[in-house]
Amino acid sequence: MEEAADRLAYFKSELNIIHPFREGNGRTIRLFTHAFASVRGFSWKCNEMKKEQYMNAMIQSVYNQRMLEKLFKETLVKMN
């Protein structure tokens, strides 16, 4: 779980930084994140995140991914 949350926070923040368009950015990256988590045996319950907390974590992730990693730990579920 620790490693999955760490990697997902890293990829999500990096993809957000390099994506050239603001419109569609979040949707595209969420789809990638769901697929990435699923392939590794996790389900990401992003609808369980509070929007304000998520937005703050994304803003902070440019410099520090700890808040985003914490959100992943709270919303990732190991699939059987």
C-alpha positions as CSV (number, residue, x, y, z in Angstrom):
1,M,0.0,0.0,0.0
2,E,2.8,2.4,0.9
3,E,4.6,1.8,-2.4
4,A,1.4,2.1,-4.4
5,A,0.4,5.4,-2.8
6,D,3.9,6.7,-3.3
7,R,4.1,5.8,-7.0
8,L,0.6,7.0,-7.7
9,A,1.3,10.4,-6.0
10,Y,4.5,10.7,-8.0
11,F,2.9,9.9,-11.4
12,K,-0.2,12.0,-10.8
13,S,1.8,15.1,-9.8
14,E,4.3,14.7,-12.7
15,L,1.5,14.1,-15.3
16,N,-0.3,17.2,-14.0
17,I,2.8,19.3,-14.3
18,I,3.7,18.2,-17.9
19,H,0.1,18.2,-19.3
20,P,-0.1,21.2,-21.7
21,F,-3.8,21.9,-21.4
22,R,-5.8,22.8,-18.4
23,E,-9.1,21.6,-19.8
24,G,-9.4,17.8,-19.6
25,N,-6.2,17.6,-17.6
26,G,-7.8,16.3,-14.4
27,R,-10.1,13.8,-16.2
28,T,-7.3,12.3,-18.3
29,I,-5.0,11.9,-15.3
30,R,-7.7,10.4,-13.2
31,L,-8.4,7.8,-15.9
32,F,-4.7,7.0,-16.1
33,T,-4.5,6.8,-12.3
34,H,-7.5,4.4,-12.1
35,A,-6.0,2.2,-14.8
36,F,-2.5,2.2,-13.2
37,A,-3.9,1.3,-9.8
38,S,-6.1,-1.4,-11.2
39,V,-3.2,-3.1,-13.1
40,R,-1.4,-3.3,-9.8
41,G,-4.3,-4.8,-7.9
42,F,-5.8,-1.7,-6.3
43,S,-9.1,0.2,-6.7
44,W,-8.8,4.0,-6.3
45,K,-11.9,5.5,-4.6
46,C,-11.3,9.1,-5.7
47,N,-15.0,10.0,-5.1
48,E,-14.3,9.6,-1.4
49,M,-11.8,12.5,-1.4
50,K,-12.9,15.9,-0.3
51,K,-12.5,18.3,-3.2
52,E,-10.8,21.1,-1.2
53,Q,-8.4,18.6,0.4
54,Y,-7.6,17.1,-3.0
55,M,-7.0,20.5,-4.7
56,N,-4.7,21.5,-1.9
57,A,-2.8,18.2,-2.2
58,M,-2.5,18.7,-6.0
59,I,-1.2,22.3,-5.5
60,Q,1.3,21.1,-2.9
61,S,2.4,18.2,-5.1
62,V,4.5,20.5,-7.3
63,Y,6.9,20.8,-4.4
64,N,5.9,18.0,-1.9
65,Q,3.8,14.9,-2.6
66,R,3.2,13.9,1.0
67,M,-0.4,15.3,1.1
68,L,-1.3,13.5,-2.1
69,E,0.3,10.3,-1.0
70,K,-1.7,10.5,2.2
71,L,-4.9,10.9,0.2
72,F,-4.0,7.8,-1.9
73,K,-3.4,5.8,1.3
74,E,-6.9,6.8,2.5
75,T,-8.6,6.0,-0.9
76,L,-6.8,2.9,-2.2
77,V,-8.4,-0.5,-1.7
78,K,-6.5,-3.7,-2.3
79,M,-8.6,-5.9,-4.8
80,N,-8.8,-9.6,-4.3
